[in-house]
Amino acid sequence: MKPLEDIRIIAVEQYGAGPWGSMHLADLGADVIKIEDPNTGGDIGRYVPPYREGEDSLFYESFNRNKRSIALSLKDDEDRAVFDRLVATADVVYSNLRGDVPAKLGITYDDLSSINPQIVCCTLSGYGSQGAAARRPGYDYMLQAAAGWMDITGEPDGPPTKSGLSLVDFSGGLVAAISMLAAVHAARRDGVGTDCDLSLFDTAVSMLSYVGNWHLNEGFEPRRTPKSSHPSLVPFQAFEAADGWLTVGCAKEKFYRRLVDVIGDERLNAEEFSDFERRIANKDRLLPLLDEAFLQRSAEEWVSLLESAGVPVAKVKSVAEALDDPLVEERGLVFDTDHGRWGTIRNIATAPRVGARLDSHRAAPQIDEHRAELLAELGLNTTSKGA
């Protein structure tokens, strides 16, 4: 059996953060049943350009494989009866709607515990389900701005900068996945379910981590640093080579000594660069020497030399170069699924592993694809709408 085959999740989810979290559990075997509103065309992710045809897109495929779909309007009495029957069989009702919407739809623990006392009701919203902020729509861009991320990202003389990936959405989905697993464990142990009130805002603020702690305890004011340099370690940043860029990180004294040996410039052995504190204090003299050295060879040459010497290093690659890395194939990070519209889709794997990597996957479902199958499992007439 797959690790999570005995967990059923009813997912009232849409777009990115919510589906990303549940897909991690679906990839591990959980039965994730997408509830898609027939009045709105289902998950809005189906219609995200580019690479979209009809009610499907490669964006949607990236977040929804290994799930099942049934089209139900939770405001329709007959559809609601089917939903309630599903809740009775489930471990989790999971949503990523605006914070005040789950209560309006009646999908909180107070609403559903009479149907299933062990049900876990997990809500991932922009700003939480309580107070005035619950009414705010929350998207990754807004959260990167609101939590201070954009203010400290980018070059010092550039504008506030968003990460190239939707990191708040992705991290929020992972927080939701962890929370669901913990809550299901507790519900099975105690016989009582609960609400999980999660937010992208909480996620983004929590990820300020040591930078936030430095500020709270010592008044530290983060500043953008040139070439993506680390705020307290030198050298630990991007350097320009003869034909591109690489990153080098000396998080331990031994790494700096190895770096100096590879470069072979005795000036780098000066007393003023001999430990962490001195390198930070004298970085304005150290970094120009390193900049000069790295321009003398290609990025690939530097990576080969520094890896051989045991110095943390990586070439700054394009997405295409990253996916072409032999380690991607070695680690099983790309696989194919059969698709009714596109024939074959290449997919990027999720990262969690339990034992060997699982290699059995289904493409994301078409809207309402599993209606007959799910109604039959519930003992309902597969041609009827409700119970």
N, C-alpha and C positions, 0 to 999 in steps of 0.2 A: 504493500500500500504506500501511496504518497503520504508525506508527513501530516498533512492537514485534511485528509479525505473525510474525516468525521466532523468537519466544521462546515456549517451552512451560513452564508452571509447574504442577506437581502439588501441590495445596494441601490439606494435612491440617489444616484450619483450622476455627475456630469463633468464634462470638460477635462481638466488635467489632474489637479491635486487628489481628488477623491478616487477616480479610477486608477491613478498611479499606485495608491496605497493598496487597494483591493487586488490589483493585478499581481502584486508580490505574493499575496496569499493564494490567489488562484494558481499561480505558477507552482506553488508548493502543494497543490491538490485540493484546496478549499473549493466548495461548490458556491461560486459567486453568481447570484441571480440578479441581473440588472433589471430594475423597474423603470421602463421608459414611457413617458407620457405621450400617448398617441395624438394628443391635441397640439403638441409642439414639435412633432417630428422626431421625438426621442432625444437622446444625448446630443447636445449642440456640437460636441466634438466631431460628429459625423460630417459636419458641413464646413470644417475649417480648411481653407485653401492653403497652399496649392495641393495638387495631387488628389483631387476629389472627383468622384463620379457618383452621381445620384445620392443615395443615403449612406455613402461610405467615403472615407478618406484615409490616407496613410497616417494622419495625425490620430484619428480614432483607433486605428489598428495598433498604434504604439502604446495604447493605454488599456486595451480591453480584451486581449487574447485570453483563452481558457475560461471564458465566462459564458453564461446563458442569458438570454433576453426574453422578457415578456412585456408586452405593452399594456399598461394599466394606468388609468387615471384615478388618483387617490381621492378625487372629489366626486367620483361616480359610485353610487351605492353598490352596483353589481361588481364592479372592478375592486372596490374596497373589500368586499367579502372574500374575493380571491386572495387579495393581499393579506388579509387577516389569517386565512388558512395557511398561507406560506409562513407567516410569523410564528404560528403554532409549531412549525417544524424546524425553526431556525435557531441559531445561536446568537446572531447579530442582526440588527437593522442599522445600516450604515448610510449616512448621507453627507453630502458636502454642499449644502444649500446656504443661503444667507442666514445669519444667526437666528433671526426670529421666525423663520419659515417652518422648521420641524414641529414646533408647538402648534402652529396654525394647521399643519397637515395631520396632527395627531399621531406623530411617530416618536414621541418621547417615552421614557420608561413608565411614567404615570399613565400614559394612554394605552400602552400595550401589555403591561404586567398582568392584567386580568386574563389576557389570552395566553401568555407564556411567562410565568413568574421568573424564569431564568434568562429572559431575553436581555441582551446587552444592546443599548441604544447609543450608538456612537455618532456624534455630530462633529464634523470638521467644517468650520466656517471661517470667515475672514477675521472677525474680532470677538468671537464668543457669542453665547446665546442669551446673555444677561445685559440689562442696561440699555442705554440709548445707542451704544456702539453696535448692538446686535443688528440694527437696521442698515448698517453700512455694507455695501457690496465690497468684497475683498478679492483683489487679483494680485498676482505675483509682483507686478511692477509697483503697485501702490504699497505693498508690504515692504519691498526692498527700500522704498523711500522712507516710509514711516518708522522703520526700525533702525535707521541710521546706516544701513549698508551702503547706499549710494553715495553718501557723504564721504565715505572713507575709501571709495573704489575709483580707480583711474589715476592718471598722472596729476601731480600737484597743481599744474596750471590749466588743467582741463575741466570740463563740466562734471557734475555728479554723474556717475556711470553705473548702469545696471550690469549685473553678471551676464555673460553670454548665454547662460542657461537659466531656466526657471527654478532656481535653487530653493526658493521658499515653498513653491508648490511641491517640488519633489520631496523636500524634507518634511513638509506637513503630511504628505501621504505616508511616509515612513513612520512618523510619530503616530498616525492613526493606526497603522498596521500593528505596531508594538502595543498600543493601548487596547486594541481589540483582542489580541492574544492574551494579554494580562487579564482583561476583564472576563473573557470566556473561562480562563483557568479559575478565577475566583468564583464565578457563577457555578461552575461544575463542583467546586469544592464546597460552597456554602448553600447552594440551592436557590440563590437569589441573584437576579441580574442588577443592572445599574445603568445610569447615564454616564457617558464620557463626553464632556463638553470641551472640545479641542478647538484651537484657533491657529490660523496662519500667523497672526500677530504674536501669540505666545511662542510659536516655533521660531520666528525670526528674532525676537528679543532674546530667547534662550541661547541662540547661536552666537550672540555677542561674546559669550563665554569669558575668556581671560581678559579680553579688551574691556568688556563691561565691568568685570571685577576690579581691574586696575582703576577704572574711573570711579567706581563706587567707594573704593577704599583709599585711593591715593590722589584722586582728582585728575587722573590721566586724561588728556584730551587727544584722541586719535587724530592723526593727520595722514593724508595721502602721501605715499612714498614713491620716489622715482623707480621705474623699471620693476614694479611689483616687489620691492624689497621688503624683507621682514622688519617689523618695528624694533626688534631688539637683538637681532643676530646679524653679524657682518663677517664674511659675505654670505648672503642668502637671498638671491634675486635672479632676475634675468640679465644676461649679458649678450651683447651682439657679437656674433662670429663673422667670418669673412663672407658667408653666404646665407646667414639667417640668425636665429636666436637659440639660446639654450638657457636652462636654469641650473644653477649650482647652489647647493646648500651645505654650509659648514655648521651643523648643529652640535658638533663635538670638536674639541681641540684637535683630535687626531685627524679629522677631515681637513682642517686647515693645513696642517703640516704635510699631508699627502698632496694637497692641491699645490702647495709651494714647490714640492719636489718635482711634480709633473711640469709646472711652468718653467722652473729653473732660473728664476730671477732672484738674485740674492737680496735685492732691495725688500722683498716680501718677508725676509727673515729678520728685519729690523726689530729692535726691542719694542718700539711703539706699536707693533702689530702682534705681540707675543701672546696675548690672551683675549678673551671675549671683551672685557672692559676697555682695554687699550684699542682694540680694533673699532669698537663703537666710537670712542672718543676721537679717533684719528681716521675715521672713514673717508673724510674729504681728501686725504692723501693716499689712502689705500686703494679706493675704488678706481681712480684714474689709472693706476698701475695695472690693475686687473683688466680694465676696459682695453688698454693698449695691448695686453697679452692676448686676449681672446680674439681680437681682430686678425691675428696672424694665421689662424687656421680655420677650416670649415667646421660647422657645427658637428657633423658626423665624426670628424677626426677628434674633436675634443671629447665627445661622448665616449668614443672607443678608448682614448687614453685615460680619462678619468674613471670610467667604470673599471678598467683593468687595475687601477690604483686603489679602488674601494672608496671613491668620492661620490656622494649622492649627486646625480646629474641626469638631465633629460633634455632632449631636443624639443624645442617648441614646434609642434606639428600641426598641420591642418587636420580637419576632421577626416578627410580622405586618407591622409598618411596614418592617422591613429588607427583607423579601421583596417588598414593594410598591414599593421604590425603582426608578425607571425604569432605573437603571444595571444592575440585575439582568437585565432583558430585553436591554438594549443589549449586555451582555457575554456573553449566551447562557448564563446560569447556571441556568436552569430549562428542562427539556425533558420531553416525554412519552414513555412506553414503553407498548406494548400488553401487557396481562396477561390470562391465561386466566381468572383468578378475578374480578378487579376491573375488567376492561375497559381502563381507561387509568389509569396511575399518573404523577403529576407527580414529577419527580426533580430533586435539586440536583446540579449538575455538580461533578466534581473540578476542582481548580485548575490542574494542569499543562497546558501547551500546547506543541505542537510544530507550528509553522505555524498554519494555520487551525484553529479548534476543530472537533473531530470531531462529527458530528451523526447517526451511525448507532449505535444502542444497542439491546440486548435486555434485557428484564426479567430479574430473577434467576431461576435455574432451579428447577424443581420437583425434589424429591429423586429421583435416579436417572433424570432426564429424558433423559440422553444416553447411556444404556447401549448401546443397539443401535448408535448412531452411532460410539461410541468402540471398541466391540469390532470393528466392521467395519473401522475404520481400522487396527486391530492385526492384521487378517486372521484373527480368531477367529469361531467360530460364534456368531451374535447371540442364539441361544436357549439357549446353554450358560452356565454360571456362571463357569467358569475356562478355563485354557489347555489 
